[in-house]
Amino acid sequence: MRDAYHEELDSIGDSLVEMARLVGSAIGRATTAILDADLKLAESVIEADKRVDELQHDLEARAIALLARQQPVATDLRIVVTSLRMSADLERSGDLAQHVAKLARLRFPNRAVPHDLHATILEMGQLAQRLMAKSAEVIITKDVDLALQLEQDDDEMDLLHRTLFQHLLDDKWKHGIETAVDVTLLGRYYERFADHAVAVAKRVVFLVTGEHADELQQDLPPEIQPATGTGAGAGTGAGAGGAEGGGGADEIV
């Protein structure tokens, strides 16, 4: 009976890894779709998000059943509760990748990203994919040191986010209001995607140690402490004018 119980716990972890890999792939493909105005690819990203939602719903059902049947305590309880929270972060990451794809679909056959910002958006997409891949590795290995590194990696995303705003606020901006809104949204989507990848890693730290990642980071040497603060535009309500419909607001989570 206990073997079956622990197999079920392991299967929850496997589902989290699958979700992380799916949303990592989704953000990479959505980035290609937005930069290349690839409608077919955008549609495939939008459709594939259903699989992420299904995995989350299934994981939630199994976790709740475990809580009801087994009444886990100590480490096992922490695994179940933390897994539920991680699945929510991963599902929201999938939504953000879908938002990027929806913006590509909305602007097709035109490109939503002006040529002079192509490289920045490409770098943000690649970084988002790397961060999620690292989160998947953290889920598998339970490597606390690797998990703590993710916040430092996320500083790169914050810098890229600020770069976008510098372009938008430049007097030389010549791409109009609609494109400015699109770029603002894209920046926010990537920045939030990275935040969710970091959150997943932090939850693994709690799962393994019983301590919150922020508490452990306070004990790190100053030279490897993560930078404080958030990226440009964080918390500014940049969700106005969402990707679908051009005037509605896609939820930014």
C-alpha positions as CSV (number, residue, x, y, z in Angstrom):
1,M,0.0,0.0,0.0
2,R,2.8,2.4,0.9
3,D,4.7,1.5,-2.3
4,A,1.6,2.6,-4.3
5,Y,1.4,5.8,-2.3
6,H,5.0,6.7,-3.0
7,E,4.6,5.8,-6.7
8,E,1.7,8.2,-6.8
9,L,3.9,10.9,-5.2
10,D,6.6,10.2,-7.8
11,S,4.0,10.4,-10.6
12,I,3.0,13.9,-9.4
13,G,6.6,14.9,-9.8
14,D,6.7,13.4,-13.3
15,S,3.7,15.5,-14.3
16,L,5.4,18.7,-13.1
17,V,8.4,17.9,-15.2
18,E,6.2,17.3,-18.2
19,M,4.4,20.5,-17.7
20,A,7.7,22.4,-17.4
21,R,9.0,20.9,-20.6
22,L,5.7,21.7,-22.4
23,V,5.6,25.3,-21.4
24,G,9.3,25.8,-22.1
25,S,8.7,24.5,-25.6
26,A,5.6,26.6,-26.0
27,I,7.4,29.9,-25.2
28,G,10.2,29.0,-27.6
29,R,7.7,28.2,-30.4
30,A,5.6,31.3,-29.6
31,T,8.7,33.5,-29.9
32,T,9.3,32.1,-33.4
33,A,5.7,32.7,-34.3
34,I,5.7,36.3,-33.1
35,L,9.0,37.1,-34.9
36,D,8.2,35.3,-38.1
37,A,4.5,36.0,-38.3
38,D,4.0,32.3,-38.5
39,L,0.2,31.8,-38.1
40,K,0.3,28.0,-38.3
41,L,2.9,27.8,-35.5
42,A,1.0,30.3,-33.4
43,E,-2.2,28.3,-33.7
44,S,-0.3,25.1,-32.7
45,V,0.9,26.9,-29.5
46,I,-2.6,28.0,-28.7
47,E,-4.0,24.6,-29.2
48,A,-1.2,22.8,-27.3
49,D,-2.0,24.8,-24.1
50,K,-5.0,22.5,-23.6
51,R,-2.6,19.7,-22.7
52,V,-0.9,21.8,-20.0
53,D,-4.4,22.5,-18.5
54,E,-5.3,18.8,-18.6
55,L,-2.1,17.9,-16.8
56,Q,-2.7,20.5,-14.1
57,H,-6.3,19.4,-13.6
58,D,-5.2,15.7,-13.4
59,L,-2.4,16.6,-11.0
60,E,-4.8,18.5,-8.7
61,A,-7.2,15.6,-8.6
62,R,-4.5,13.1,-7.7
63,A,-3.0,15.4,-5.1
64,I,-6.4,16.0,-3.4
65,A,-7.1,12.3,-3.5
66,L,-3.8,11.7,-1.7
67,L,-4.6,14.2,0.9
68,A,-8.0,12.7,1.5
69,R,-6.9,9.0,1.5
70,Q,-3.4,9.1,3.0
71,Q,-3.4,12.2,5.2
72,P,0.3,12.8,4.6
73,V,2.4,14.5,7.2
74,A,5.8,16.2,7.4
75,T,7.8,15.9,4.2
76,D,5.1,14.0,2.2
77,L,2.6,16.7,3.0
78,R,5.1,19.4,1.9
79,I,5.5,17.5,-1.4
80,V,1.8,17.4,-2.1
81,V,1.1,21.0,-1.2
82,T,4.2,22.4,-2.9
83,S,3.4,20.4,-6.0
84,L,-0.1,22.0,-6.2
85,R,1.5,25.4,-6.1
86,M,4.1,24.6,-8.7
87,S,1.5,23.2,-11.1
88,A,-0.3,26.6,-10.8
89,D,2.9,28.4,-11.7
90,L,3.5,26.2,-14.7
91,E,-0.1,26.5,-15.9
92,R,0.2,30.2,-15.8
93,S,3.4,30.0,-17.7
94,G,1.6,28.1,-20.4
95,D,-1.0,30.9,-20.5
96,L,1.7,33.5,-21.0
97,A,3.2,31.5,-23.9
98,Q,-0.3,31.3,-25.4
99,H,-0.7,35.1,-25.0
100,V,2.5,35.6,-27.1
101,A,1.0,33.2,-29.8
102,K,-2.3,35.0,-29.7
103,L,-0.6,38.3,-30.4
104,A,1.2,36.8,-33.4
105,R,-2.2,35.6,-34.6
106,L,-3.9,38.9,-34.1
107,R,-1.3,40.8,-36.1
108,F,-0.9,38.3,-38.9
109,P,0.1,38.7,-41.7
110,N,2.1,41.6,-40.2
111,R,4.8,41.2,-37.6
112,A,4.0,42.6,-34.2
113,V,7.7,43.2,-33.4
114,P,9.6,46.0,-35.3
115,H,12.9,45.0,-36.8
116,D,15.0,47.0,-34.4
117,L,13.5,45.1,-31.4
118,H,13.7,41.7,-33.1
119,A,17.0,40.7,-31.4
120,T,15.8,41.8,-27.9
121,I,12.5,39.8,-28.1
122,L,14.4,36.8,-29.5
123,E,16.8,37.0,-26.6
124,M,13.9,37.2,-24.1
125,G,12.3,34.2,-25.6
126,Q,15.5,32.1,-25.6
127,L,16.2,33.2,-22.0
128,A,12.6,32.3,-20.9
129,Q,13.0,28.8,-22.4
130,R,16.4,28.3,-20.7
131,L,15.0,29.4,-17.3
132,M,12.1,26.9,-17.6
133,A,14.5,24.1,-18.7
134,K,16.5,24.8,-15.6
135,S,13.4,24.7,-13.5
136,A,12.5,21.3,-14.9
137,E,16.0,20.2,-14.0
138,V,15.6,21.5,-10.5
139,I,12.3,19.5,-10.1
140,I,14.1,16.3,-11.2
141,T,17.3,16.7,-9.3
142,K,16.1,18.7,-6.2
143,D,19.3,20.7,-6.5
144,V,19.0,23.6,-4.1
145,D,22.1,25.4,-5.3
146,L,20.8,25.3,-8.9
147,A,17.4,26.5,-7.8
148,L,18.9,29.5,-6.0
149,Q,20.8,30.4,-9.1
150,L,17.6,30.9,-11.1
151,E,16.9,34.3,-9.5
152,Q,20.3,35.5,-10.6
153,D,19.5,34.3,-14.1
154,D,16.2,36.2,-13.9
155,D,18.1,39.4,-13.5
156,E,19.0,39.1,-17.2
157,M,15.3,39.1,-18.1
158,D,14.8,42.2,-16.0
159,L,17.6,44.0,-17.9
160,L,16.0,43.0,-21.2
161,H,12.6,44.2,-20.0
162,R,14.2,47.6,-19.2
163,T,15.8,47.7,-22.6
164,L,12.4,47.4,-24.2
165,F,11.1,50.3,-22.2
166,Q,14.1,52.4,-23.1
167,H,13.2,51.9,-26.8
168,L,9.5,52.8,-26.1
169,L,10.4,56.0,-24.3
170,D,13.0,57.1,-26.8
171,D,12.1,60.2,-28.8
172,K,13.1,58.3,-31.9
173,W,10.3,55.8,-31.5
174,K,8.5,55.8,-34.8
175,H,6.3,52.7,-34.8
176,G,3.1,54.1,-33.4
177,I,0.9,53.5,-30.4
178,E,-0.4,50.0,-31.4
179,T,3.1,48.6,-31.8
180,A,4.1,50.3,-28.5
181,V,1.2,48.5,-26.7
182,D,2.2,45.2,-28.4
183,V,5.8,45.5,-27.3
184,T,4.8,46.5,-23.8
185,L,2.6,43.4,-23.5
186,L,5.3,41.1,-24.9
187,G,7.8,42.4,-22.4
188,R,5.4,41.8,-19.6
189,Y,4.6,38.3,-20.8
190,Y,8.2,37.2,-20.9
191,E,9.1,38.9,-17.6
192,R,6.2,37.1,-15.9
193,F,7.0,33.8,-17.5
194,A,10.5,34.1,-16.1
195,D,9.1,35.0,-12.6
196,H,7.0,31.8,-12.7
197,A,10.1,29.7,-13.6
198,V,11.9,31.2,-10.6
199,A,8.9,30.6,-8.4
200,V,8.9,26.9,-9.3
201,A,12.6,26.6,-8.4
202,K,11.9,28.4,-5.1
203,R,9.2,26.0,-4.2
204,V,11.6,23.1,-4.8
205,V,13.9,24.8,-2.3
206,F,11.1,24.8,0.3
207,L,10.2,21.2,-0.6
208,V,13.7,20.0,0.1
209,T,14.8,22.2,3.0
210,G,11.5,23.3,4.7
211,E,12.9,26.8,4.4
212,H,12.0,29.6,2.0
213,A,14.5,30.4,-0.7
214,D,14.7,34.1,0.4
215,E,15.8,33.0,3.8
216,L,18.6,30.8,2.4
217,Q,19.7,33.5,0.0
218,Q,20.3,35.9,3.0
219,D,23.1,33.5,4.0
220,L,24.8,33.6,0.6
221,P,28.1,35.6,0.2
222,P,27.4,39.2,-1.0
223,E,29.1,38.6,-4.3
224,I,26.5,36.0,-5.4
225,Q,23.4,37.6,-3.8
226,P,20.7,38.2,-6.4
227,A,20.0,41.8,-7.4
228,T,17.1,43.5,-5.7
229,G,14.1,45.1,-7.4
230,T,12.1,44.0,-10.4
231,G,12.1,44.7,-14.1
232,A,10.8,47.8,-15.7
233,G,7.1,48.0,-15.8
234,A,6.5,45.3,-13.1
235,G,3.4,46.1,-11.2
236,T,2.4,48.9,-13.5
237,G,-0.7,47.2,-14.8
238,A,0.7,46.7,-18.3
239,G,-2.2,44.3,-19.1
240,A,-4.3,47.0,-20.8
241,G,-4.9,46.4,-24.5
242,G,-4.3,42.6,-24.4
243,A,-3.5,40.4,-27.4
244,E,-6.9,39.1,-28.3
245,G,-9.3,41.6,-29.9
246,G,-6.8,44.5,-29.9
247,G,-8.6,46.3,-27.1
248,G,-9.5,43.7,-24.6
249,A,-7.1,42.6,-21.8
250,D,-5.5,39.2,-21.7
251,E,-4.9,38.4,-18.0
252,I,-1.2,38.7,-17.1
253,V,-0.5,36.2,-14.4
